[in-house]
Amino acid sequence: MSETALTNIPTMPVGKLVDKLSHAYSRLIAQKLPVKTMPSVMLWGAPGVGKSQAVRQIAEEIGSNTGKTVHVTDVRLLLFSPIDLRGIPTANADKTLAVWLKPQIFQMDSSEKIVNILFLDEISAAPQSVQAAAYQITLDRVVGEHKLPENCIVIAAGNRTTDKSVAYKMPKALANRLLHIQVEVSFRAWKEWAIQGGVNGKVLGFLSFRQSYLMGFDPSSDDLAFATPRSWEMVSNILNFIDGDVEMAYPMIAGIVGTGAALEFRTWTKVYQQLPDIEDIFNGGTPGLPQNTDAMYALTASMTAYAREHRDDMKKIANSIRYAGRMPPDFSTVLMRDYLYLEKNYKDKLMAVPEFTQWLRRSGGLMNGAV
């Protein structure tokens, strides 16, 4: 396994590549141009960095921008052989020729109301014989005798050989057929997605306080459990849907992000004992503010999580903004920026709230162009 050089391709956080690609595809669709006008895309990045999540977000954005239904077909090439991609051979009606039955994964709706995304995940982990079979898919948009519909976008993703995962060097002929983007970790981009996606407030607060723990992947380490955006999403799911008690869930958390990160997380969550009543704040109460920095991070994360669940109750939102005016300016700025992430274009709703516009006049300069 020789190295694949990624030094001469653009590097983007998930949020930026979602914006760029969804905009490009939406423009093509709006102009009724074939999506194959744009080359197939190859996303490179470390395990758990968010490549698969990015494809799902691209699908959502295209659907929102175009009004079409977007179907994502996730194909893990590592599990396929070249024959699997072509289909099962069988005899024709008079038993004189072999015909190939189309694999179910390529049975796509070609109607104008649909956009298909064929996601070729783990392409770099597939043997080179399978990668070679992907030539036709990425450039000619055919699979053996079977043709992809005109409304099908092709996106591939894989780990880098430097990640010490199962990864084969991509043949030059295949590489030259693709538009390459390297995916990097950006805490701000992850946080925007996490707020909109309902990531558990304790996970959000801890990673706001210790941003370096968002990505703990080390290709030189033999650890089986380590922190990545993907593994923190798993922790969030456990706390949201299985057991919200961090102490009880600790063994499962450690089994996902490793004992080091899990221990730090468990210790930090004790600050929640110092927090005022969040519901009281949103109902117009004025409880005291915590004094410790870590508790302030926990408070802003808890308020953001509560605000997400009540984002259409602008009276509650106004009460929380009034309370935020008592916070140190840097923390009230963090909270207001997080509110902007509650949903797409939520800024328009906030601008109709007098408390928010008053806060902007006082402290809006700290937002660094976020508004």
QUIFEN-V331977 format. One record per run of one state. SS is the DSSP state (@ for helix, = for strand, . for the rest). FROM is the first residue (numbers start at 1). TO is the last residue. If there is no record, write none. Layout:
# QUIFEN-V331977
{{SS FROM TO} {SS FROM TO}}
This chain:
# QUIFEN-V331977
{{. 1 9} {= 10 13} {@ 14 30} {. 31 34} {@ 35 37} {. 38 39} {= 40 44} {. 45 50} {@ 51 66} {. 67 68} {= 69 76} {@ 77 79} {. 80 81} {@ 82 86} {. 87 87} {= 88 91} {. 92 97} {= 98 101} {. 102 103} {@ 104 106} {. 107 113} {= 114 121} {. 122 122} {@ 123 125} {. 126 127} {@ 128 140} {. 141 141} {= 142 143} {. 144 145} {= 146 147} {. 148 151} {= 152 158} {. 159 160} {@ 161 163} {. 164 171} {@ 172 175} {. 176 177} {= 178 184} {. 185 186} {@ 187 197} {. 198 200} {@ 201 209} {. 210 210} {@ 211 214} {. 215 228} {@ 229 241} {. 242 245} {@ 246 257} {. 258 258} {@ 259 274} {. 275 277} {@ 278 282} {. 283 292} {@ 293 309} {. 310 313} {@ 314 324} {. 325 328} {@ 329 340} {. 341 345} {@ 346 350} {. 351 353} {@ 354 367} {. 368 371}}
